Amino acid sequence: IAEVNECKEAFSQISRQLRAGSDTHLKDALSTLDVHGSSFRNLLGNTNELRRIHLKQCSRNLVLLEEAPVSCRFTWYSHGRSIKRITAREAEQALLDIGEEKPHVQTQLKILGNLPAGVKLAQVQTLAPTVRANIVFLAGRRSINCSLPMFVATDNPYGELPKIKDVPLTPPEGRTRKSRGDNRISEAPVLPSLRVHTYD
């Protein structure tokens, strides 16, 4: 498992370097792969949905637990959000990059200009549903996102497995718990094109 994760990390570093370079460099690398990787390309072409695979899914590490847990409960984490602070100047530039002449951008530039000075803005990205493992050990608990199989290191391969509570194949439709009481971000975005909200 450790060797597989090392290979995944090496692949991740290479893909980051390619994306950070010029478009020409990336196209050259892809052309080389296309010439030398015909068998792999054919595999992708002949297997349903593999063409849509995301690079993160290739480089995501396998979970290896060094200690055997007592139990593991899997749940869907389907309402996660990535929240990043953004300044009014950064928001303005991002809108201008979309196209100042566009009517919906002009409307949002006016909204941004009418916001109080010093207003705090947040760019919010709703995350895709993922499976979370809530693991109980003899000495404590641990929660991890677990999109791939989880492995347990053991000296006894015939030993008893931990108690497991499985998860439905699809995430729940609505929220399964109440919204946080300390949520200070506005419900609706003030700049929809950028997913930018204000802090209440």
Beta strands, then each sheet from edge to edge (+ up, - down):
strand 1: 63-65
strand 2: 71-77
strand 3: 81-86
strand 4: 121-126
strand 5: 130-137
strand 6: 140-145
strand 7: 150-152
strand 8: 163-165
strand 9: 196-198
sheet 1: 1+ 7+
sheet 2: 6+ 5- 2+ 8+
sheet 3: 3+ 4- 9+
end
